[in-house]
Amino acid sequence: MNLYLIKRTDEVDYDEYDAAVMRAPNPERAKEISPVSIYPTEMELLAENVTGDEGIVLGSFNAG
């Protein structure tokens, strides 16, 4: 598994995620399961060979 930072590149409103750190085997899967996957995003590989199950490690949510 790898860690990916996925950040939105569009305007973020209230009650929406603007970024998430995802644990996934590849960038395609990270984007697929991230809470920001329906928006335009950019992705950065943070770490490789991380143990654990895939999913959200940390999310950034703009509460309204």
C-alpha positions as CSV (number, residue, x, y, z in Angstrom):
1,M,0.0,0.0,0.0
2,N,1.0,3.6,-0.6
3,L,-0.1,6.9,0.9
4,Y,-1.5,9.6,-1.5
5,L,-2.5,13.2,-0.8
6,I,-5.5,14.1,-3.0
7,K,-6.4,17.8,-3.1
8,R,-9.2,19.5,-4.9
9,T,-8.2,22.1,-7.4
10,D,-11.6,23.8,-7.7
11,E,-13.5,26.1,-5.3
12,V,-14.5,24.4,-2.1
13,D,-17.8,25.3,-0.3
14,Y,-19.1,24.6,3.1
15,D,-19.7,20.9,4.1
16,E,-17.3,19.6,1.5
17,Y,-14.0,17.8,1.7
18,D,-11.1,19.7,0.2
19,A,-8.4,17.0,0.7
20,A,-7.7,13.6,1.9
21,V,-4.7,11.3,2.6
22,M,-5.6,7.9,1.2
23,R,-4.0,4.5,1.7
24,A,-4.3,2.5,-1.5
25,P,-2.2,0.1,-3.7
26,N,-2.1,2.6,-6.7
27,P,-3.2,6.1,-7.6
28,E,-6.2,5.0,-9.6
29,R,-7.7,3.1,-6.5
30,A,-6.8,6.0,-4.2
31,K,-8.8,8.5,-6.3
32,E,-11.7,6.0,-6.7
33,I,-12.2,5.6,-3.0
34,S,-11.5,9.2,-1.9
35,P,-14.2,11.5,-0.7
36,V,-13.0,14.2,-3.2
37,S,-13.1,11.8,-6.3
38,I,-16.0,13.6,-8.0
39,Y,-14.1,16.9,-8.2
40,P,-11.1,18.1,-10.1
41,T,-8.0,17.0,-8.1
42,E,-4.3,16.8,-8.0
43,M,-2.4,13.9,-6.3
44,E,0.9,13.5,-4.6
45,L,2.6,10.2,-3.5
46,L,3.6,10.6,0.2
47,A,4.9,7.2,1.1
48,E,5.4,3.7,-0.3
49,N,5.2,0.2,1.3
50,V,2.8,1.3,4.1
51,T,1.1,-1.4,6.1
52,G,-2.7,-1.5,6.7
53,D,-5.9,-1.7,4.8
54,E,-6.9,0.7,2.1
55,G,-9.1,3.7,3.0
56,I,-9.0,7.2,4.4
57,V,-6.1,8.0,6.7
58,L,-7.0,11.7,7.2
59,G,-9.6,14.0,5.7
60,S,-9.9,17.7,5.6
61,F,-13.6,18.7,5.8
62,N,-14.9,22.3,5.6
63,A,-17.8,22.3,8.0
64,G,-20.4,25.0,7.6
